[in-house]
């Protein structure tokens, strides 16, 4: 069967080509439109400026009648003749005595009496560490033949005293505060416990440790070369919470 239309004159045969050409033309037109730049023109009015000549008026100089300056004072001339007048009175010359002294003049010696000076002897406070002192402080109830035995007894009595007087602070116990407190104190020349200091994790524990050490009894002072001396001592106090 033959087709009714001639394929050579069919319109839709090249429709794809025509569409591509038209699309390219539209894209080119759009690009040129976007790239086209226009500038705003402002109207400028040019006017002629007329300059007028300004003439300055000359101010005449007036002659002011100023009075002339006063003449200088006249110079007094010396008298032509000089008359010599004889002195009728005798003038006594005043003699000024010199206040300077020479080497021959003796200077009056001033004797200063010095009373007897009393020199007060100030005893220097000597502090000897517990580990090197010749004779350690003696805790009440301690006895021994050697210094080492006295040291061991001293440490033992200190620990017994801490155990006996130890009391855990209730507030610190409730808050769960615990730790080690280092207590420093000094046994002075009279055997008294002085200068108590502490360092620990909390103020409540430090206060309790200082209270315990403050209850220590008076001791016999330590001796160095037979003389009483101050002896510093330190001891740790452990605050533990048992489950």
Secondary structure, DSSP 8 states (H G I E B T S, - for coil): ---SS-GGG-GGGGHHHHHHHHHHHHHHHHHHHHH--------------------------------------------S--------S-------------SSS---------------------B--TTT-SB--B-TT---SSHHHHHHHHHHHHHHHHHHH----HHHHHHT--EEEEEEEEE-TTS-EEEEEEE-S-HHHHHHHHHHHHT----B-EEETTEEEBEEEEEEEEE----
